[in-house]
Amino acid sequence: MYKVQVCKWHDSVNGNTYHNVVIICPDGRFLTSGFKYGYGTAYKETAIDTLKENGIEATDKDLDIVYETEVRSEKACRDFRGVLITDEV
């Protein structure tokens, strides 16, 4: 499974929605999509496209959405590089 972290930003002035995806691969690599246009679950297609660009064939069934957030600034979304998630309590 590819662990996917998503950051979304809504441009309230123009009504557009954007996202940035970070993918953690089973081999430990981190892949990033960069800032992309798309609303709803378009980030899944972005994740699949990013994997494909890196030579990995995957479908949405291979994605595990482990983190999703919406931020208030474009810069915060553009700069998103993922968050540390641990199993420790």
C-alpha positions as CSV (number, residue, x, y, z in Angstrom):
1,M,0.0,0.0,0.0
2,Y,1.1,3.5,-0.7
3,K,0.4,5.9,2.2
4,V,-1.0,9.2,0.9
5,Q,-1.1,12.5,2.7
6,V,-3.2,15.3,1.2
7,C,-3.3,19.0,1.7
8,K,-6.1,21.0,0.2
9,W,-6.7,24.7,-0.3
10,H,-9.8,26.5,-1.5
11,D,-9.3,29.8,-3.4
12,S,-12.4,31.6,-2.1
13,V,-11.9,34.6,-4.4
14,N,-12.0,32.6,-7.6
15,G,-13.8,29.5,-6.3
16,N,-11.1,27.0,-7.3
17,T,-9.7,24.1,-5.2
18,Y,-6.1,22.9,-5.2
19,H,-4.2,20.1,-3.5
20,N,-0.7,18.8,-2.9
21,V,0.0,15.1,-2.4
22,V,2.8,13.3,-0.5
23,I,3.1,9.6,-1.1
24,I,5.1,7.3,1.2
25,C,6.1,4.2,-0.8
26,P,6.6,0.7,0.8
27,D,10.3,1.0,0.0
28,G,10.6,4.2,2.1
29,R,10.7,6.7,-0.8
30,F,8.7,9.9,-0.5
31,L,7.1,11.3,-3.7
32,T,5.3,14.6,-4.0
33,S,2.9,15.8,-6.7
34,G,3.4,19.5,-6.3
35,F,0.5,22.0,-6.3
36,K,-2.4,20.8,-8.5
37,Y,-5.9,21.9,-9.4
38,G,-8.7,19.6,-8.5
39,Y,-11.6,19.3,-6.1
40,G,-13.3,16.4,-4.3
41,T,-11.2,13.3,-4.5
42,A,-9.1,14.4,-7.5
43,Y,-6.1,14.0,-5.3
44,K,-6.4,10.2,-5.8
45,E,-5.9,10.6,-9.5
46,T,-3.0,13.0,-8.8
47,A,-1.4,10.3,-6.5
48,I,-1.8,7.6,-9.2
49,D,-0.3,10.0,-11.8
50,T,2.6,10.8,-9.5
51,L,3.3,7.1,-9.0
52,K,3.1,6.5,-12.7
53,E,5.5,9.3,-13.4
54,N,7.9,7.4,-11.1
55,G,7.5,4.1,-12.9
56,I,4.9,2.6,-10.5
57,E,1.6,1.2,-11.8
58,A,-1.1,1.6,-9.2
59,T,-4.9,2.0,-8.8
60,D,-6.9,3.7,-6.1
61,K,-7.2,0.4,-4.3
62,D,-3.4,0.6,-3.7
63,L,-3.8,4.0,-1.9
64,D,-4.2,4.3,1.8
65,I,-5.2,7.9,2.6
66,V,-3.6,8.3,6.0
67,Y,-3.8,12.1,6.4
68,E,-6.0,14.8,4.9
69,T,-6.1,18.5,5.8
70,E,-7.4,21.7,4.5
71,V,-5.4,24.9,5.0
72,R,-6.2,28.6,4.8
73,S,-3.3,29.8,2.7
74,E,-2.1,28.9,-0.8
75,K,1.5,29.0,0.5
76,A,0.8,26.5,3.2
77,C,-0.6,24.1,0.6
78,R,2.2,24.7,-1.9
79,D,4.8,24.1,0.9
80,F,3.1,20.9,2.3
81,R,5.7,18.1,2.7
82,G,3.7,15.7,4.8
83,V,3.4,15.0,8.5
84,L,5.1,12.5,10.8
85,I,2.7,9.7,11.7
86,T,3.7,7.1,14.3
87,D,1.9,4.2,15.9
88,E,3.2,5.1,19.3
89,V,0.8,6.2,22.0
